[in-house]
Amino acid sequence: MAETKLLKDLIALSRTCSFTKAAELRNVTHPAFSRRIRDLEHWAGATLVDRSKIPVRLTQEGRELLVTAEYIVARLNTVSKKIKSPGHDTNHILRVATGRYLASTLVADWACKMTDAIGRELSAPVSVQIRTGSTPDMVALLQREEVDFLCCYEHPNLSVPVATAGFQYLQLGADRFVPVCSAAEYSLAAYDLLDEFTPIPHVTYLNTLSLHHILSDHLRASSYALSPVAYCDSVEVAWALIKKGRGIGWLPWSVVAQDCKAGTLRVLGGRQNEVPFEVRLYRSKEPLSVAAEMIWERTTR
């Protein structure tokens, strides 16, 4: 890779359009600056500067390299500022924004695994800061750089307002909602999702939750005879009410798998009654703290 100083030389030349002015800007002599541009051209294997006209201009190849040069230099400057800042100790903190259910399950497992591994690599403890709330509020934290990562659901019915131009993501996990009821209640009521006439007590979610929006299309398109008996603001509350026999509800398979295997809960219907969804991890394209960058790199492996 070309030395950083040569990339800075190219940036200076693009802004001044003059070898003389660019050399002054870079605090080197005109001949030395010219040699460095030649070195960069030799490394690139292409002519980067059109010297036939005054003022000089970058060639197409030069302009293409300039985009990358500006990106690399900007990122290095940002990292340097983070390291030198008074709060440089934040380099050993993992900051995550997410929802309540994800915070206690997938995110907790991932965060513990990653901070333990990175802590060993850095020979220093890496602490965890997990903040929970509604998706819009958590997105705002990411956009204000108050957290390193946003972990949230992804589904066609959801719109996560994170500008893709400034952010990137990876899939952290996948799950599916399955309709369940307590085994005891099933033996008494024999709930049948194909019965369009007999009302079925339904434990559902408040429309402020992402879970509600993930399920909404499926429930609207179905002919289930659902009769809401409870509106919950979390998976945990819905899970508790369903286990107490209040009715049926759609819960993540990761939550109910053990209960279903143990015979406490009963799955209703088949695959056609399930709703798959994805869990994504978002981050800014700008440099993060040392620990956060190492965690992102390890997660992408």
GIPE-V464582 format. One record per residue. N is the residue number from 1. RES is the residue in one letter. SS is DSSP state (H for helix, E for strand, - for the rest). D_CENTER is the distance of its C-alpha to the mean C-alpha in whole Angstrom. Layout:
BEGIN
n->N res->RES ss->SS d_center->D_CENTER
n->N res->RES ss->SS d_center->D_CENTER
END
This chain:
BEGIN
n->1 res->M ss->- d_center->30
n->2 res->A ss->- d_center->31
n->3 res->E ss->- d_center->32
n->4 res->T ss->H d_center->30
n->5 res->K ss->H d_center->33
n->6 res->L ss->H d_center->34
n->7 res->L ss->H d_center->31
n->8 res->K ss->H d_center->32
n->9 res->D ss->H d_center->35
n->10 res->L ss->H d_center->34
n->11 res->I ss->H d_center->32
n->12 res->A ss->H d_center->35
n->13 res->L ss->H d_center->37
n->14 res->S ss->H d_center->35
n->15 res->R ss->H d_center->35
n->16 res->T ss->H d_center->39
n->17 res->C ss->- d_center->40
n->18 res->S ss->- d_center->43
n->19 res->F ss->H d_center->44
n->20 res->T ss->H d_center->46
n->21 res->K ss->H d_center->43
n->22 res->A ss->H d_center->40
n->23 res->A ss->H d_center->42
n->24 res->E ss->H d_center->43
n->25 res->L ss->H d_center->40
n->26 res->R ss->- d_center->39
n->27 res->N ss->- d_center->42
n->28 res->V ss->- d_center->44
n->29 res->T ss->- d_center->47
n->30 res->H ss->H d_center->47
n->31 res->P ss->H d_center->48
n->32 res->A ss->H d_center->45
n->33 res->F ss->H d_center->42
n->34 res->S ss->H d_center->44
n->35 res->R ss->H d_center->44
n->36 res->R ss->H d_center->40
n->37 res->I ss->H d_center->39
n->38 res->R ss->H d_center->41
n->39 res->D ss->H d_center->40
n->40 res->L ss->H d_center->36
n->41 res->E ss->H d_center->38
n->42 res->H ss->H d_center->39
n->43 res->W ss->H d_center->36
n->44 res->A ss->H d_center->34
n->45 res->G ss->- d_center->37
n->46 res->A ss->- d_center->38
n->47 res->T ss->- d_center->40
n->48 res->L ss->- d_center->37
n->49 res->V ss->E d_center->40
n->50 res->D ss->E d_center->42
n->51 res->R ss->- d_center->45
n->52 res->S ss->- d_center->48
n->53 res->K ss->- d_center->47
n->54 res->I ss->- d_center->47
n->55 res->P ss->- d_center->45
n->56 res->V ss->- d_center->43
n->57 res->R ss->E d_center->40
n->58 res->L ss->E d_center->37
n->59 res->T ss->- d_center->37
n->60 res->Q ss->H d_center->35
n->61 res->E ss->H d_center->34
n->62 res->G ss->H d_center->34
n->63 res->R ss->H d_center->31
n->64 res->E ss->H d_center->29
n->65 res->L ss->H d_center->29
n->66 res->L ss->H d_center->29
n->67 res->V ss->H d_center->25
n->68 res->T ss->H d_center->24
n->69 res->A ss->H d_center->26
n->70 res->E ss->H d_center->25
n->71 res->Y ss->H d_center->21
n->72 res->I ss->H d_center->22
n->73 res->V ss->H d_center->25
n->74 res->A ss->H d_center->22
n->75 res->R ss->H d_center->20
n->76 res->L ss->H d_center->22
n->77 res->N ss->H d_center->24
n->78 res->T ss->H d_center->21
n->79 res->V ss->H d_center->20
n->80 res->S ss->H d_center->24
n->81 res->K ss->H d_center->24
n->82 res->K ss->H d_center->21
n->83 res->I ss->H d_center->23
n->84 res->K ss->H d_center->27
n->85 res->S ss->- d_center->25
n->86 res->P ss->- d_center->27
n->87 res->G ss->- d_center->24
n->88 res->H ss->H d_center->23
n->89 res->D ss->H d_center->23
n->90 res->T ss->H d_center->19
n->91 res->N ss->H d_center->19
n->92 res->H ss->H d_center->19
n->93 res->I ss->E d_center->17
n->94 res->L ss->E d_center->13
n->95 res->R ss->E d_center->12
n->96 res->V ss->E d_center->10
n->97 res->A ss->E d_center->10
n->98 res->T ss->E d_center->10
n->99 res->G ss->- d_center->13
n->100 res->R ss->H d_center->16
n->101 res->Y ss->H d_center->16
n->102 res->L ss->H d_center->13
n->103 res->A ss->H d_center->14
n->104 res->S ss->H d_center->17
n->105 res->T ss->- d_center->16
n->106 res->L ss->H d_center->13
n->107 res->V ss->H d_center->11
n->108 res->A ss->H d_center->15
n->109 res->D ss->H d_center->16
n->110 res->W ss->H d_center->13
n->111 res->A ss->H d_center->13
n->112 res->C ss->H d_center->17
n->113 res->K ss->H d_center->17
n->114 res->M ss->H d_center->15
n->115 res->T ss->H d_center->17
n->116 res->D ss->H d_center->20
n->117 res->A ss->H d_center->20
n->118 res->I ss->H d_center->19
n->119 res->G ss->H d_center->21
n->120 res->R ss->H d_center->24
n->121 res->E ss->H d_center->23
n->122 res->L ss->H d_center->23
n->123 res->S ss->- d_center->26
n->124 res->A ss->- d_center->25
n->125 res->P ss->- d_center->23
n->126 res->V ss->- d_center->20
n->127 res->S ss->E d_center->19
n->128 res->V ss->E d_center->16
n->129 res->Q ss->E d_center->16
n->130 res->I ss->E d_center->14
n->131 res->R ss->E d_center->14
n->132 res->T ss->E d_center->15
n->133 res->G ss->- d_center->16
n->134 res->S ss->- d_center->15
n->135 res->T ss->H d_center->12
n->136 res->P ss->H d_center->14
n->137 res->D ss->H d_center->15
n->138 res->M ss->H d_center->11
n->139 res->V ss->H d_center->10
n->140 res->A ss->H d_center->13
n->141 res->L ss->H d_center->12
n->142 res->L ss->H d_center->9
n->143 res->Q ss->H d_center->12
n->144 res->R ss->- d_center->15
n->145 res->E ss->- d_center->13
n->146 res->E ss->- d_center->14
n->147 res->V ss->- d_center->11
n->148 res->D ss->- d_center->9
n->149 res->F ss->E d_center->6
n->150 res->L ss->E d_center->5
n->151 res->C ss->E d_center->5
n->152 res->C ss->E d_center->7
n->153 res->Y ss->E d_center->10
n->154 res->E ss->E d_center->10
n->155 res->H ss->- d_center->14
n->156 res->P ss->- d_center->16
n->157 res->N ss->- d_center->18
n->158 res->L ss->- d_center->15
n->159 res->S ss->- d_center->14
n->160 res->V ss->- d_center->10
n->161 res->P ss->- d_center->12
n->162 res->V ss->- d_center->9
n->163 res->A ss->- d_center->12
n->164 res->T ss->- d_center->11
n->165 res->A ss->- d_center->13
n->166 res->G ss->- d_center->12
n->167 res->F ss->E d_center->8
n->168 res->Q ss->E d_center->7
n->169 res->Y ss->E d_center->4
n->170 res->L ss->E d_center->6
n->171 res->Q ss->E d_center->8
n->172 res->L ss->E d_center->8
n->173 res->G ss->E d_center->11
n->174 res->A ss->E d_center->14
n->175 res->D ss->E d_center->16
n->176 res->R ss->E d_center->19
n->177 res->F ss->E d_center->21
n->178 res->V ss->E d_center->25
n->179 res->P ss->E d_center->28
n->180 res->V ss->E d_center->30
n->181 res->C ss->E d_center->33
n->182 res->S ss->E d_center->35
n->183 res->A ss->H d_center->37
n->184 res->A ss->H d_center->40
n->185 res->E ss->H d_center->39
n->186 res->Y ss->H d_center->39
n->187 res->S ss->H d_center->42
n->188 res->L ss->H d_center->44
n->189 res->A ss->H d_center->42
n->190 res->A ss->- d_center->41
n->191 res->Y ss->- d_center->39
n->192 res->D ss->- d_center->38
n->193 res->L ss->- d_center->36
n->194 res->L ss->- d_center->38
n->195 res->D ss->- d_center->41
n->196 res->E ss->- d_center->40
n->197 res->F ss->- d_center->43
n->198 res->T ss->- d_center->42
n->199 res->P ss->- d_center->40
n->200 res->I ss->E d_center->37
n->201 res->P ss->E d_center->36
n->202 res->H ss->E d_center->32
n->203 res->V ss->E d_center->30
n->204 res->T ss->E d_center->27
n->205 res->Y ss->E d_center->24
n->206 res->L ss->- d_center->24
n->207 res->N ss->- d_center->23
n->208 res->T ss->- d_center->21
n->209 res->L ss->- d_center->18
n->210 res->S ss->H d_center->16
n->211 res->L ss->H d_center->18
n->212 res->H ss->H d_center->21
n->213 res->H ss->H d_center->19
n->214 res->I ss->H d_center->18
n->215 res->L ss->H d_center->22
n->216 res->S ss->H d_center->24
n->217 res->D ss->H d_center->24
n->218 res->H ss->H d_center->25
n->219 res->L ss->H d_center->28
n->220 res->R ss->H d_center->29
n->221 res->A ss->H d_center->30
n->222 res->S ss->- d_center->32
n->223 res->S ss->- d_center->35
n->224 res->Y ss->- d_center->34
n->225 res->A ss->- d_center->37
n->226 res->L ss->E d_center->35
n->227 res->S ss->E d_center->36
n->228 res->P ss->E d_center->33
n->229 res->V ss->E d_center->35
n->230 res->A ss->E d_center->32
n->231 res->Y ss->E d_center->29
n->232 res->C ss->E d_center->26
n->233 res->D ss->- d_center->23
n->234 res->S ss->- d_center->21
n->235 res->V ss->H d_center->21
n->236 res->E ss->H d_center->23
n->237 res->V ss->H d_center->26
n->238 res->A ss->H d_center->26
n->239 res->W ss->H d_center->27
n->240 res->A ss->H d_center->29
n->241 res->L ss->H d_center->31
n->242 res->I ss->H d_center->31
n->243 res->K ss->H d_center->32
n->244 res->K ss->- d_center->35
n->245 res->G ss->- d_center->36
n->246 res->R ss->- d_center->35
n->247 res->G ss->- d_center->34
n->248 res->I ss->E d_center->32
n->249 res->G ss->E d_center->28
n->250 res->W ss->E d_center->25
n->251 res->L ss->E d_center->23
n->252 res->P ss->E d_center->20
n->253 res->W ss->H d_center->22
n->254 res->S ss->H d_center->20
n->255 res->V ss->H d_center->22
n->256 res->V ss->H d_center->25
n->257 res->A ss->H d_center->26
n->258 res->Q ss->H d_center->28
n->259 res->D ss->H d_center->30
n->260 res->C ss->H d_center->31
n->261 res->K ss->H d_center->32
n->262 res->A ss->H d_center->34
n->263 res->G ss->- d_center->36
n->264 res->T ss->- d_center->34
n->265 res->L ss->E d_center->32
n->266 res->R ss->E d_center->33
n->267 res->V ss->E d_center->31
n->268 res->L ss->- d_center->33
n->269 res->G ss->- d_center->33
n->270 res->G ss->- d_center->31
n->271 res->R ss->H d_center->28
n->272 res->Q ss->H d_center->29
n->273 res->N ss->H d_center->28
n->274 res->E ss->- d_center->25
n->275 res->V ss->E d_center->21
n->276 res->P ss->E d_center->19
n->277 res->F ss->E d_center->15
n->278 res->E ss->E d_center->12
n->279 res->V ss->E d_center->9
n->280 res->R ss->E d_center->5
n->281 res->L ss->E d_center->2
n->282 res->Y ss->E d_center->1
n->283 res->R ss->E d_center->5
n->284 res->S ss->E d_center->8
n->285 res->K ss->- d_center->11
n->286 res->E ss->- d_center->13
n->287 res->P ss->- d_center->14
n->288 res->L ss->- d_center->13
n->289 res->S ss->- d_center->15
n->290 res->V ss->H d_center->17
n->291 res->A ss->H d_center->16
n->292 res->A ss->H d_center->12
n->293 res->E ss->H d_center->13
n->294 res->M ss->H d_center->15
n->295 res->I ss->H d_center->12
n->296 res->W ss->H d_center->10
n->297 res->E ss->H d_center->13
n->298 res->R ss->H d_center->14
n->299 res->T ss->H d_center->11
n->300 res->T ss->- d_center->11
n->301 res->R ss->- d_center->15
END
